């Protein structure tokens, strides 16, 4: 069995959103999300760390070609989310609040549709230097994938 390695790629993107759940009343949304529920929304300069894991190929010495990883991230995330309003521009957020947790789910689903099966190991989405979400794909259902087709 070949040795296993991990590779991490970090990208940045900017996006606006409003924390508002269609499953809560306006008053409940104000109580839960506070100032982040403001009707005009707000924005973040997100940092995305994508970690892949797999066997190190004996011929190439790589887990994955970094150029492929860069293209997958660009197509799955940057082309659809950078300088966009998550709530207005991305259908996935029409039925769920655009929290960083749900953004991580969205990114995971999009990336796994482009990458070889089992390659994506973990993603870390930072909305601020103090707030980060780590997601490993746990708990996803087939319906989640139907809502988010690349």
PEPEPE-V815825 format. One record per residue. N is the residue number from 0. PSI is psi as a letter, one per 30 degrees, with the letter a starting at -180 (999 if undefined). Layout:
BEGIN
n=(N | N)
psi=(PSI | PSI)
END
This chain:
BEGIN
n=(0 | 1 | 2 | 3 | 4 | 5 | 6 | 7 | 8 | 9 | 10 | 11 | 12 | 13 | 14 | 15 | 16 | 17 | 18 | 19 | 20 | 21 | 22 | 23 | 24 | 25 | 26 | 27 | 28 | 29 | 30 | 31 | 32 | 33 | 34 | 35 | 36 | 37 | 38 | 39 | 40 | 41 | 42 | 43 | 44 | 45 | 46 | 47 | 48 | 49 | 50 | 51 | 52 | 53 | 54 | 55 | 56 | 57 | 58 | 59 | 60 | 61 | 62 | 63 | 64 | 65 | 66 | 67 | 68 | 69 | 70 | 71 | 72 | 73 | 74 | 75 | 76 | 77 | 78 | 79 | 80 | 81 | 82 | 83 | 84 | 85 | 86 | 87 | 88 | 89 | 90 | 91 | 92 | 93 | 94 | 95 | 96 | 97 | 98 | 99 | 100 | 101 | 102 | 103 | 104 | 105 | 106 | 107 | 108 | 109 | 110 | 111 | 112 | 113 | 114 | 115 | 116 | 117 | 118 | 119 | 120 | 121 | 122 | 123 | 124 | 125 | 126 | 127 | 128 | 129 | 130 | 131 | 132 | 133 | 134 | 135 | 136 | 137 | 138 | 139 | 140 | 141 | 142 | 143 | 144 | 145 | 146 | 147 | 148 | 149)
psi=(k | l | l | k | l | k | k | k | k | k | l | k | l | k | l | l | l | k | j | k | k | f | f | l | l | e | e | e | e | e | e | e | f | b | f | f | g | k | f | f | a | l | l | l | j | k | k | k | k | k | k | l | k | a | k | j | k | e | e | f | g | l | e | k | k | f | e | e | e | e | e | e | e | e | e | e | d | e | f | f | f | k | h | l | j | e | e | e | f | j | e | e | g | f | g | k | k | h | l | e | e | e | e | e | e | e | e | e | e | e | e | f | f | f | l | k | k | f | e | k | e | k | k | k | k | k | f | l | f | f | j | k | k | k | k | g | f | k | g | k | l | e | e | e | e | f | f | i | k | 999)
END
